[in-house]
Amino acid sequence: MSVERLTARQESVLRAITDAIADTGDAPTIREIGRRVGLSSTGSVAYQLGRLEKLGLISRNGRHWRSLRLAQ
C-alpha cells in the first residue's frame, strides 16, 4: 500500500478548513475555502476536497461540503 503525500494546495485547503472550524465552530463553504487559499474556481476547491476525502482526511454527511468534518 503506497502512502500518497499531500500537495501544497491540499495542505493549504486542509489548513483552511482546520482554521475555519477553529474560528467559527462550523465547516467553511466552498467559496470560503477558495477565498482562504486563493482559488476563485469552486470546481477547483471541490476537486481538492474530493481528493482529501479519498485520502480519508475529511468526511461529509450527504452530498454537501458544508457538512464536512475532519477525520479523527
PyRosetta script that sets phi, psi and omega in degrees:
from pyrosetta import init, pose_from_sequence

init()
pose = pose_from_sequence("MSVERLTARQESVLRAITDAIADTGDAPTIREIGRRVGLSSTGSVAYQLGRLEKLGLISRNGRHWRSLRLAQ")
pose.set_psi(1, 123.9)
pose.set_omega(1, -179.4)
pose.set_phi(2, -92.6)
pose.set_psi(2, 142.1)
pose.set_omega(2, 178.4)
pose.set_phi(3, -95.4)
pose.set_psi(3, 121.6)
pose.set_omega(3, -179.0)
pose.set_phi(4, -86.5)
pose.set_psi(4, 128.7)
pose.set_omega(4, 179.1)
pose.set_phi(5, -82.9)
pose.set_psi(5, 149.3)
pose.set_omega(5, 177.5)
pose.set_phi(6, -77.6)
pose.set_psi(6, 142.9)
pose.set_omega(6, 173.2)
pose.set_phi(7, -78.7)
pose.set_psi(7, 167.0)
pose.set_omega(7, 178.2)
pose.set_phi(8, -60.1)
pose.set_psi(8, -38.7)
pose.set_omega(8, 179.7)
pose.set_phi(9, -65.3)
pose.set_psi(9, -43.0)
pose.set_omega(9, 178.5)
pose.set_phi(10, -63.5)
pose.set_psi(10, -40.2)
pose.set_omega(10, 177.4)
pose.set_phi(11, -62.5)
pose.set_psi(11, -41.7)
pose.set_omega(11, -179.3)
pose.set_phi(12, -69.0)
pose.set_psi(12, -35.9)
pose.set_omega(12, 176.8)
pose.set_phi(13, -66.4)
pose.set_psi(13, -44.9)
pose.set_omega(13, 179.0)
pose.set_phi(14, -62.3)
pose.set_psi(14, -41.1)
pose.set_omega(14, 177.9)
pose.set_phi(15, -65.0)
pose.set_psi(15, -39.5)
pose.set_omega(15, 178.5)
pose.set_phi(16, -62.6)
pose.set_psi(16, -40.5)
pose.set_omega(16, 178.4)
pose.set_phi(17, -64.9)
pose.set_psi(17, -47.7)
pose.set_omega(17, -179.8)
pose.set_phi(18, -59.1)
pose.set_psi(18, -46.1)
pose.set_omega(18, -179.6)
pose.set_phi(19, -64.4)
pose.set_psi(19, -42.3)
pose.set_omega(19, -179.0)
pose.set_phi(20, -64.3)
pose.set_psi(20, -42.0)
pose.set_omega(20, 178.5)
pose.set_phi(21, -65.2)
pose.set_psi(21, -40.0)
pose.set_omega(21, 178.3)
pose.set_phi(22, -65.4)
pose.set_psi(22, -37.9)
pose.set_omega(22, -177.8)
pose.set_phi(23, -74.0)
pose.set_psi(23, -42.9)
pose.set_omega(23, -170.9)
pose.set_phi(24, -114.8)
pose.set_psi(24, -18.7)
pose.set_omega(24, -176.6)
pose.set_phi(25, 85.9)
pose.set_psi(25, -5.2)
pose.set_omega(25, -179.9)
pose.set_phi(26, -122.7)
pose.set_psi(26, 157.2)
pose.set_omega(26, 175.5)
pose.set_phi(27, -69.9)
pose.set_psi(27, 144.3)
pose.set_omega(27, 179.0)
pose.set_phi(28, -77.8)
pose.set_psi(28, 160.0)
pose.set_omega(28, 173.1)
pose.set_phi(29, -78.3)
pose.set_psi(29, 167.9)
pose.set_omega(29, 177.0)
pose.set_phi(30, -59.3)
pose.set_psi(30, -42.5)
pose.set_omega(30, 179.7)
pose.set_phi(31, -64.5)
pose.set_psi(31, -39.6)
pose.set_omega(31, 178.0)
pose.set_phi(32, -63.8)
pose.set_psi(32, -41.8)
pose.set_omega(32, 177.1)
pose.set_phi(33, -61.9)
pose.set_psi(33, -45.7)
pose.set_omega(33, 179.3)
pose.set_phi(34, -56.8)
pose.set_psi(34, -44.2)
pose.set_omega(34, 178.9)
pose.set_phi(35, -62.9)
pose.set_psi(35, -40.3)
pose.set_omega(35, -178.1)
pose.set_phi(36, -67.3)
pose.set_psi(36, -31.7)
pose.set_omega(36, -176.2)
pose.set_phi(37, -107.5)
pose.set_psi(37, -0.1)
pose.set_omega(37, 176.6)
pose.set_phi(38, 82.5)
pose.set_psi(38, 27.3)
pose.set_omega(38, 176.0)
pose.set_phi(39, -109.3)
pose.set_psi(39, 125.3)
pose.set_omega(39, 179.0)
pose.set_phi(40, -91.1)
pose.set_psi(40, -18.4)
pose.set_omega(40, -179.1)
pose.set_phi(41, -87.4)
pose.set_psi(41, 119.4)
pose.set_omega(41, 177.5)
pose.set_phi(42, -66.5)
pose.set_psi(42, -28.5)
pose.set_omega(42, 177.3)
pose.set_phi(43, -64.3)
pose.set_psi(43, -38.8)
pose.set_omega(43, 178.0)
pose.set_phi(44, -65.7)
pose.set_psi(44, -40.9)
pose.set_omega(44, 178.4)
pose.set_phi(45, -65.0)
pose.set_psi(45, -45.3)
pose.set_omega(45, 179.7)
pose.set_phi(46, -61.0)
pose.set_psi(46, -38.2)
pose.set_omega(46, 177.6)
pose.set_phi(47, -61.0)
pose.set_psi(47, -47.3)
pose.set_omega(47, -179.9)
pose.set_phi(48, -63.6)
pose.set_psi(48, -39.1)
pose.set_omega(48, 177.3)
pose.set_phi(49, -64.1)
pose.set_psi(49, -39.3)
pose.set_omega(49, 177.2)
pose.set_phi(50, -62.0)
pose.set_psi(50, -41.1)
pose.set_omega(50, 178.1)
pose.set_phi(51, -64.7)
pose.set_psi(51, -43.5)
pose.set_omega(51, 178.7)
pose.set_phi(52, -64.3)
pose.set_psi(52, -35.1)
pose.set_omega(52, 177.5)
pose.set_phi(53, -67.9)
pose.set_psi(53, -42.1)
pose.set_omega(53, 177.7)
pose.set_phi(54, -62.1)
pose.set_psi(54, -33.5)
pose.set_omega(54, 179.0)
pose.set_phi(55, -78.1)
pose.set_psi(55, -7.2)
pose.set_omega(55, 178.1)
pose.set_phi(56, 82.0)
pose.set_psi(56, 15.9)
pose.set_omega(56, -177.8)
pose.set_phi(57, -88.2)
pose.set_psi(57, -23.3)
pose.set_omega(57, 175.3)
pose.set_phi(58, -136.4)
pose.set_psi(58, 161.5)
pose.set_omega(58, 174.4)
pose.set_phi(59, -143.4)
pose.set_psi(59, 166.3)
pose.set_omega(59, 177.9)
pose.set_phi(60, -145.7)
pose.set_psi(60, 156.1)
pose.set_omega(60, 175.2)
pose.set_phi(61, -98.1)
pose.set_psi(61, 121.0)
pose.set_omega(61, 179.5)
pose.set_phi(62, 77.7)
pose.set_psi(62, -155.1)
pose.set_omega(62, -174.9)
pose.set_phi(63, -91.8)
pose.set_psi(63, -19.4)
pose.set_omega(63, -169.8)
pose.set_phi(64, -86.4)
pose.set_psi(64, 133.7)
pose.set_omega(64, 179.4)
pose.set_phi(65, -69.4)
pose.set_psi(65, -23.5)
pose.set_omega(65, 179.9)
pose.set_phi(66, -61.3)
pose.set_psi(66, -21.1)
pose.set_omega(66, 179.6)
pose.set_phi(67, -89.1)
pose.set_psi(67, 10.1)
pose.set_omega(67, -175.0)
pose.set_phi(68, -67.9)
pose.set_psi(68, 151.0)
pose.set_omega(68, 178.4)
pose.set_phi(69, -135.6)
pose.set_psi(69, 150.5)
pose.set_omega(69, 175.3)
pose.set_phi(70, -75.4)
pose.set_psi(70, 144.4)
pose.set_omega(70, 178.3)
pose.set_phi(71, -66.5)
pose.set_psi(71, 147.2)
pose.set_omega(71, -179.5)
pose.set_phi(72, -79.0)
pose.dump_pdb("model.pdb")
